[in-house]
């Protein structure tokens, strides 16, 4: 009987040691400096990447103003360049769906794809729409701009003609302007939140509860990797989750030769964040990698952080053979898309299972894509 009671007592102690407190503090957890990691995330990665993106959105707004004031092919090309620059810049901030970004559903209003071209056309014709409605998420953002500046016609002169048409040109100009204004306003709100009180709130909430900043940012990071990078950019177009491919459900579909560049930019940004690499610099700070190193996390005799970085690199190498247009890749040799997906999927296990277990963080989102 004493042995049974003793075993029960040991089990209770182990359960207690693995639990987390409700007030954000450690409950028998490790001594890693989570606050220092959050400071590095906020000050050296998230806020600088948002500042750069805000600058690029401002440039996009200026290019839009120039084009709508004088719609010609030269200004259209300048607008496309500003759009491309901002879209690449977005790949470094889309994963941070926390704070004001979560409140506003920032990512979904900025970059849902594919967009509903039919609804966009109807909005322009009717001049009656509400871009703040959830149902309108696929009628705005980068995908809608892609349609407005790349997809209205094949020839640039014919695209410009939509904006100079005596009857309907003003409607196209108004919708284009409204799209960019909304993207600018949303970005201003998110950046202002980080530059205001939220930065201190984020860093100060360094405990180990389900609502702590570490738990939330880890889950947001993995959700973006799994749902938006792996599935959205590659898996869905490649037909991983069904019986057919979708060559029209790629990022920047109307641009045609840009989806690979966007994929690579997002993959790089996610690996840099994992490693705590400062935005725009080679310096690094406390991160998921250094947290795993601190815990000396080993999987099958290998360092887990090294396994994760190697898999990031292998995914990048596999994707290097893809066409600049994922639409063309799906049509010509979808096996390369499937191979890229498979390599990305391996890191889902390393990140979502192995890393979160090491951090004692629970998954807070539902996996509904059948994997």
ABEGO torsion letter per residue (X at the ends): XAAAAAAAAAAAAAAAAABBBAAGBBBGBBABBAAAAAAAAAAAAAAAAAAAAAAAAAAAAAAAAAAAABBBAAAAAAAAAAAAAAAAAAAAAAABBBEAAAAAGAAAAABBOBBBAAAAAAAAAAGBBBAABAAAAAABEAAAAAAAAAAABABAAAAAAAAABAAAAAAAAAAAAAAAAAAAAAAAAAAAAAABAAAAAAAABABABAABAAAAAAAAAAAAAAAAAAAAAAAAAAGAABABBBAAABBGAAAGAAAAAAAAAAAAAAAAAAAGBBBGBABBBBBAAAAAAAAGBBBGGBBAAAAAAAAAAAAAAAAAABBABAAAAAAABAAAAAAAAAAAAAAAAAAAAAAAAAAGBBBABBBAAGX
